[in-house]
């Protein structure tokens, strides 16, 4: 059995193997569905950790990778370049025209790490020592050490606290449908930011924020007007800003990037990954402006950014990303995104009326809610029941969320909601 061979040799991520069930062996996938070794189908309602945006095994992207593999599979990216990387950089800058340069890396954590390092060295190259960073309570930005430092209130990193750089965390005004306290929470958060900037702006390298949705800590959502106010205050105070759009990029919030909701207010850095290759291959980017890039130009190597990875700008991954962007146009993906948003809106009142559900919120293709008064045993039972019901859902504590591939049909989503509500009822 493949599952027993797996158990003998593999250590899985985010897994307590002492108590975890054996992993499900997936043999193939198509569209919004995964299939196990017994041919059981699972609707992939979390896009396999938020990466699969067009559906599994999309033939156009697969063909693009195969074509590139027969031409150039990889070349080191220091001293060399290639057409897929150049075309992808140009395409990304067209999507996000507020930016001028693209730095390639391999995954979301390192895209964040790069932004933090560039921000710190930007000031260092100008003779300023700015050791402080500021983030928001509950944020998750990845699992490398810099990313852990700015996400240490997410609850994932307790064993490493003594090794993490000190970071100031501000309150995050999470909101939901029928929330009557949102303005009060936003005002308190902005006051906290104002007080921080008044005292520490000249010591601060950058502020980092997941615009509109904090992902891994429970799909906490805030209003775009709050994000806009944060970035404006930082710009006035001379503090660099980093948008972590690892999850929210490529249509998840209803627009191509979440920052497009901000009325022309864009942060200094934009980090993208997850959906960038349509779920096929690892790739990530950190976008910045020329004024940041120019601070690294010098006759000496000392001011250069000494950061890189062996597979930086891998041609296969770049080809997959370009093909994924093509699919947006070929399949009218933005219409599919709008349809998913509409379906979530239609289901929201039914969820609000359920006595076992609270804090219903949705944005674009993402809907989330909390299980009300569920103890750990009931939550664990719910997780097992949704798997039995053929749904790939990975709750974040008491938070249940749906973040599907854009190809999910109205019929599939309706069926999923019915099964989810039934599983909630059976879990009590």
N, C-alpha and C positions, 0 to 999 in steps of 0.2 A: 504494500500500500504506500502510495506517495506520502500520505499524511504521517505515517510512522517514520518514513525516511526523513521527512522534514523535521520531525520532533527530535530525531537523533542528531541532526547536524546543523540546524539553523536557529539563530537568535533573532527574533522578530522585533521590529521597532514598537515603542509604546505598548509593550506587552508584559504583564506579570505572568510568567510562564508557570508559576506554581499553581495558580488558580484558573488560568485561561483554558478555554476549550481548544481542541485541536483545530488548526486552521483549515478552512475549506479549500480544497484543491480546485482551482479554476482551470479549465482546459481550453476554453475559447470564449470569445465575446463578439457581439455584433450590435450595433446601434446602442440603445440604452440598457442592454441586457448582458449579464454574465452567465456562464453555464459551467456547472461543476462536472466532476468525473462521472456522476450518475445522471447527467443531462438535465439536472434541475436548473431552472431559470431564476435569476435574481435581478430585479430591477436595480440598477446602480444609481440610487437616489443621492449619492454624495460624489458622483463623478470620480470615483476611485481616488479619494483625497484631493478633489477639486481640480484635477488636471485635465480630465477628458471633457472637452466642450462640444464637440461635434458628433460624438458617438464613437463607440469602439470599432477598431479595425477599419477606419474610414478608407476606402480604396484610393482616393485621390492622394491623400497624404502618404499612404503606404507606397504608392507608385513613385512619388517624388523622392522618397528616401532610397528606393531601389535604384532609380536612375542616377542619383548622386553617388551612391555606393560604387557604381561601376566607373565613376569618373575621378572622384577624389574623396576618400573616406576621412582623412585627417591630415593636417599639417600644423606644426607649432605656430602659435599666433604672435610670437615675438620675432620681428624681422620679416615676417611673411603675412600675406593676407589672401583672400579668395573671394570670388564673386558672391557666393551665398551670404557671407557675412556682410559684405558691402550693401547688397540689395536689401537685406533684412534691416540693417541699421537705417537705411534711407526710408524704408517702409514704416519703421517704428517712429522715426522723427516726424513723418507725415501724420501719423496718428496723434502724436503729442508734440505739436509744433512749437511749444514753449521751450523746448530743449534743443541742444546743439550737438551733443556728443553721447555716444553709447559705449559703455564698458561691459564686455561680455564676461559672464561667469557661468557656473554650473547648476546652481540651485538657489532657492529663495533665501536661505540663511546666509549664503555667501554674498548674494546681491545686497543684503542689508549690511553685512560686514564691510563690504567695499564702500558703501555710502558713509558709514561711520568713520572709516579710516580716511576717506577723502576729506570729509568735513573737518576732522581733527588736523590733518596735514595742511589743509588749505590755510588755516590760521597760522600753523607753525611756519609755513613757507613765507609768511608775511611778518614773522618775528613776534607773533602773539601766542601766548600760552593760554589755551582755553580747554581745560581738562573736564569740564562738566557737560553732561548730556541730560536732557529732560524728556520724559515719556509720560504715558498715561496708565493709570491703575488698570490692571487686567489685560494689558496688551501682551500679545505674543508675537515675537519677530524672528524666531528661529532658534537653532540649537548650537551654533558656534558661540564662542565666549563673549564676543561683543554683542551679538544678538541676544544671548541669554541675559546680559547685564541690563539691556533696555526692556526686557520682558520678564524680569524676575518676579513681578507680582502676579504673573499668570498662574503660578502654582506648580510649575513643572521642574523647578531647578533647586529645590531646597538643599540637596547635598553639596551644591557648588557655591553657596552664598559667600563663603569666605574668600573665594577666588575671583569674584565678580567686581568690576569697577562700580563705585558708588554712582547712583543715578537718582535724580529727583523725579518722583512720580506725582502727577496731578490727577485730580478726580475726573473720571470719564462720565459724562451725563447720559448714560444708557437710557433709551426710551423704547416705547412699544405702543401699540394701538390703545387708545383710550387712557393714555398716561396724562394725568392732570398736573404733574409736577415738573414737566420737562423744562419749562422756562426758568423755574427756580434752580434746578440742577445746573443748567447751562450758565446762569449768572454766577453761581458759586464757583464753578470751574474756571470761568474767565477771570473772576477776581483773584483766584489762586494763581493763575498764570500771570496776571498783572503784577502781583506782589513778588512773584519769583523773578520776573524780568527786571523789575525795579532794582532788585538787590544783586542779581547775578548775570545780567545780560552780557556784560563784558568778559565773563569767565566761561560762557557757554558756547560750545562748538555748534551744537544743533539740537533741535527738537524733532522727535520722530513720532509719527501718528499713522494708524491704519484708518484711512479716510472712510467715514460712514459706517464701517462694520469691523469690529474686533472679531476675528475669526475663531482661532483655536481656544480662546478662553470662554466661549459660549455664544458666539454670534450676537454680541451686544451691538446695538445699532444707535447711531446718533444722527442728528439732522445736519444736512450740508451747510446750513447757515452757521452752525457752531464751528465746523472745520474751517470755513472761510474766515471767521473771526480769529481763530487761532493763528492761521498763517499770516493774516494781516498784522496782528500784533507782533509776531516774531520779526517780520520784515521791517517794521518801524523800529524795533529794538536792535536790529542788526544781527539777529540770530538766524543761522541757516535752518532750513526745514527739509525733512525727509518724509515722503509719502510711501508707505509700505503698501503697495498694491499687488503684492504677490498673489493674493487670492482674488481681489476685486477687479483686477485687470481683465481685458478681453471680454467685456460684455456682462459680467456677473451682476452689476448693479443696475443694468438697463442701458448704460452708456458704455462706450468702448473702454474708458477709464473713469473711475469714480470722481477724479478731480475735475472732470468736465461739468460737474454739477456746481462748480464754485464760482461762476460768473467771472471767468478770466483770471482768477487768483490761483496761481500754480506754485507749488513748493520748489525749492532749489534742486531737489533730487526726486526721481521717480523710479521705484524698484518694481520690476515685473518678473514673473516666472509662472509656475503652475500651468495655466492654460496656453502658454505661449506656443508650444509645439502640438497642440491638440491632444496631448496626453501620450505622445509617442516616445519622446526622448528628453533627457534632462537638459535644461537650458535656462539661463536667467540673464537679466540685463539691469544695469544701473544707468539711468539717464541723468545728465546734468547740463548746465549751461556753460557757455564759453568763458564767462567770468570766473567760474570755478576751475575749468580746464587750464586757463591761461596762467593761473597761479603756480602751476607745476612746470612751466616752461622756463628753462635756464640753461646756461652754458655748461653747468655741472650736473652730474647724475644725482647729486644729493637731493634735489628737489623733485625728482621723478617719483611716480607712484610705483613702488616695488611690490606689486601684488599680481598674482596670476595663477592659473591652473593648467595642468597638462592638456586638458580637453577644452580649453577656452575657445569659444566660437567654432565648435566642431561642425564641419560642413554638413554632416547628415542632419544634425539638430537644426541648423539654420535652414536647410532645405525643407524640413518638416514644418518649421515656423512659417516660412513663406507660403507653403501649400495651405496651411491652416488659415492664413489671412485671405488666400484666394477663395477658400470655401465660404467665408463670410459673404463674399459677393456672389459666388455661383449659386448658393442655396438660400439667398435672402435671409441670412441668419438673424439679422436684427428684427425681422418680422417674427421669427420663432421666439426670440427673447421677449418681445412684446406679448406674445401669446401666453408664454409661461407666467409672466407678470400678471396678466389678466386672470389666469386660472388661480393663482395664489389669492388674488383679491376676491375672487368669487367664493373661495373656501374659507377665507378669514372669518366671516360672521359665524359659520358653523363651528369653527374652532373656539371662538370667543364664548359661544354658548355652552361649551362642554365643561362640566364642573371639575373635571380632572386636569384642565389645561389653564395656564395663565401666561401673561406677558406675550401675547401673540404679536409678532412683528414680521414685516417683509419688506424687501427692497429688491427690485428687479427680479432675477430668477431665484432668489433666496427667500425662503420662509422659515421662521423658527418659532418655537414656543417652549415653555417650561412645563414639566410634569408637576402638578400641584400636590404638595404634601406626600410625595412618594418617598418611601424609605429606600435604603440601598438594595435591600432584597427585592423590592418591587421593580426598581429600575433594572436590576440584573435580569429579572424575569422578562421584562419588556424587551430587552436586547435579544434574548433567546427567541421570543415569540416572533419578532419581526423577521429574523433570519428564517425561522420555520415557515413564515408567510411569504418567503421569496423576495424579501426586500433588503438591499444593502444599505443599512442605516447605522451610523456609528455615533450614538448620542455623546454629547459633551457634558458629563455629569447628568444634571436634570434637564439639560437642553436637548430637545429633538429638533433637527433641522433637515430641510430638503434643499439640495443644491445639485440639480440634475444636469445631465447633458442636454444641450439645446434641442436635440432631436426627439426628446420625450414627447409623446402625443398627449392630447387632452384625455383620451380614454385611459392611457397608462397612468397619468397623474391622478385622475379620479379614482381608479382602482386602488392606487397606492394609499390615498387618503382614507378610503374606506377600510382598508386592511390595518392601517396605523391606528385608527380610532378603535377598531375591534381589539387590537393587541393591548391598547391602553386599558380597555375595560377588563380584559382577561387577566391583566397584571395585578389587579387590586386584591 
